[in-house]
């Protein structure tokens, strides 16, 4: 017969064992839950890290575009943009704003967004906008991305320099055609007189006069073509600009000899102050001769009836900078004309009394800049005009 102790022991074991088993099961579940929670946290951390990497990579990609980029919804709300776009439009790149509300009603960029969100396909937009006080020309391209959120990508390119180049080329062709037409018309007129009018052809005095005038205008055409070729070469300095050591004082003396007849005829005074001598510098001697010739001849030609004092000075400053100055005490340049004197075919003298191709100062500016320098003009009418070259 089984004793009560054994019976109670068996009953205790029968009662406790399930609880022990349940406890162990629960403990295993708790450990698994803790491990799952830790794994979940790890996955969340990795997910956040991945999102951060994606955000940074996306930002790097947008900045690497180098042009303003916007991604907007069909409502006009900004999804993202790069720093270039933020600076251009005055936006905080970290804020999601509705561009149709924050951009000024008269903003040309607002019009681009309006047209982009309404368009069903890719569109190109041409616009002009004042940025930092300067009128700039832009070309924007908007493209619907076709995703579920109906995002639209907008890329904006600054084409101001391209536009200016086109305008310069167009004006250059128009001005060159005009400048060539006048002497060619005169030459053609005299040729027709000589060929069709027997009296003119037989008159030696008239014939000689006609030929001299034709030669004068042919020389004008030749100089115009030479100046245009010089400008063309300067725009491709890699092939045409040589860099050798030469003495600037010698170049100035050569220019003085070329202009000696004009200096004597106008009773002008020439003063040279170049120190030290020899004044050695690196560059294209031919173009430096053109620079100084054009500046000195320009001063003399603009004062045909007034004996002027023309001075050419050159020196080196303590930091090694070279300063070259051509100055005269003639009639000067009006303040309203001063900003335009380096433009091609621009003439400060509107009367037409002073002859020239209108390209001399443009050649000077291009040649100086091709040598890595800068030139500025200063003038007080009736007192002095000064061209300062800094290298």
SULWOQUI-V517680 format. One record per helix or strand of 2 or more residues. SS is the DSSP state (hx for helix, st for strand). FROM is the first residue (numbers start at 1). TO is the last residue. If there is no record, write none. Layout:
[[SS	FROM	TO] [SS	FROM	TO]]
This chain:
[[hx	4	64] [st	68	72] [st	77	81] [hx	83	89] [hx	99	102] [hx	108	118] [st	123	131] [st	134	144] [st	152	158] [hx	160	196] [hx	198	202] [hx	204	234] [hx	237	240] [st	244	247] [hx	248	258] [hx	260	265] [st	269	274] [st	280	283] [hx	285	301] [st	309	316] [st	322	328] [hx	335	338] [hx	360	370] [st	374	380] [st	384	390]]
